[in-house]
């Protein structure tokens, strides 16, 4: 009975998609993220963000709420309603702090919030935590897929 071994785990550099229509905010968030081991990809609006996600899922999304064309709420809802992207953690970055806005963000599926102006230590702490959680979730999914394959092979061997 041949068993497929789990792929050799390669520690890949995590990718963070940073979405903000304000160029200064985008550059600031990217500069802050230089302190941790990650690759950042900028997007200037929700439409561009969804196009980038369609080409390859990032490990984390930092998403501005108030943007032209498509709000962060709408973008988040599209990400979370898509089976291919629903597991990508989203941190909404917002100047909004009314309870209704927070509730709306939670309804759209966000995983966390950061208030503007962004505190660098808070940003780095939350990003590191979300990336670690994503890494562990991905590892668990790979392990479960491997175990499922072994189980199938064992059942096939029994029926022979």
C-alpha positions in Angstrom: 0.0 0.0 0.0 1.5 3.3 -1.1 0.9 6.3 1.1 1.3 9.8 0.0 3.4 11.7 2.5 2.5 15.2 3.4 4.4 17.8 1.3 7.6 19.0 2.9 6.5 22.1 4.7 8.1 25.1 3.3 8.0 28.3 5.3 6.8 30.7 2.8 6.8 34.4 3.5 3.2 35.4 4.3 1.5 38.0 2.1 -0.5 40.9 3.4 -2.9 42.7 1.0 -3.1 46.4 2.2 -6.2 48.2 0.8 -6.7 51.9 1.2 -7.7 54.7 -1.2 -5.4 57.2 0.6 -1.9 56.8 -0.7 -0.3 58.2 2.5 -2.2 55.6 4.7 -1.2 52.8 2.3 2.5 53.8 2.5 2.3 54.2 6.3 0.8 50.7 6.8 3.3 49.2 4.4 6.2 51.0 6.2 5.0 49.7 9.6 4.8 46.2 8.2 8.4 46.3 7.2 9.2 45.4 10.8 7.8 41.9 10.4 8.6 39.1 7.9 5.9 39.5 5.3 5.4 40.7 1.8 2.9 43.5 1.2 0.7 44.1 -1.8 -1.0 47.5 -2.1 -4.5 48.0 -3.5 -6.1 51.4 -4.0 -9.8 50.4 -3.9 -12.0 47.4 -3.4 -12.2 46.5 -7.0 -8.4 46.3 -7.3 -8.3 44.3 -4.1 -10.8 41.7 -5.4 -8.8 41.4 -8.7 -5.6 40.8 -6.7 -7.3 38.2 -4.5 -8.6 36.5 -7.7 -5.0 36.1 -8.9 -3.8 34.6 -5.7 -5.1 34.6 -2.1 -3.1 36.6 0.4 -2.6 35.3 4.0 -4.2 38.5 5.5 -6.1 41.5 4.3 -5.9 45.0 5.9 -9.0 46.7 4.6 -10.0 50.3 4.8 -13.7 50.8 5.3 -14.4 54.2 3.6 -13.4 53.9 0.0 -14.9 55.0 -3.3 -16.5 52.5 -5.7 -16.9 49.8 -3.1 -16.8 50.2 0.7 -14.7 47.9 2.8 -17.9 46.4 4.1 -18.9 45.3 0.6 -15.4 44.0 -0.2 -15.3 42.0 3.1 -18.7 40.5 2.4 -17.6 39.4 -1.1 -14.4 37.8 0.3 -16.3 36.0 3.1 -19.1 34.8 0.8 -16.6 33.2 -1.6 -15.7 29.6 -0.6 -12.2 30.1 -2.1 -11.5 33.2 0.0 -13.7 32.9 3.0 -10.8 31.7 5.3 -8.6 34.7 4.6 -8.5 36.8 7.8 -9.6 40.4 7.3 -8.7 43.3 9.6 -10.8 46.4 8.9 -8.9 49.6 9.4 -11.3 52.4 10.1 -11.8 55.9 11.6 -15.4 54.9 12.3 -16.1 54.0 15.9 -19.8 54.1 16.2 -21.3 50.8 17.5 -23.4 50.5 14.3 -20.3 50.6 12.2 -18.7 47.9 14.3 -21.8 45.8 14.0 -21.9 46.4 10.2 -18.3 45.2 10.0 -19.0 42.1 12.0 -22.0 41.4 9.8 -19.8 41.7 6.7 -17.5 39.0 8.2 -14.5 41.0 9.4 -12.2 39.1 11.8 -10.9 42.2 13.7 -10.8 46.0 13.7 -8.0 48.6 14.0 -8.9 52.2 14.6 -7.3 55.1 12.7 -4.9 56.7 13.4 -3.2 53.3 13.5 -0.9 52.5 16.4 2.1 50.7 15.1 2.5 48.3 18.0 -1.2 47.4 17.9 -1.0 46.9 14.1 2.1 44.6 14.3 0.7 42.6 17.2 -2.6 42.0 15.5 -1.0 41.2 12.1 1.4 38.7 13.7 -1.4 37.1 15.6 -3.6 36.8 12.5 -0.7 35.4 10.4 0.1 32.8 13.0 -3.5 31.8 13.2 -3.7 31.5 9.4 -0.5 29.5 9.3 -1.9 27.1 11.9 -5.3 26.8 10.2 -3.6 26.0 6.9 -1.4 23.4 8.6 -4.4 21.8 10.2 -6.3 21.7 6.9 -3.2 20.0 5.2 -3.0 17.5 8.0 -6.7 16.7 7.8 -6.4 16.2 4.1 -3.5 13.9 4.6 -5.3 11.8 7.2 -8.4 11.6 5.0 -6.2 10.2 2.1 -4.6 7.6 4.4 -8.1 6.6 5.6 -9.2 6.2 2.0 -6.2 4.1 1.1 -6.7 1.9 4.2 -10.4 1.3 3.3 -9.4 0.5 -0.3 -6.8 -2.0 1.0 -9.4 -3.7 3.2 -11.8 -4.1 0.4 -9.1 -5.8 -1.8 
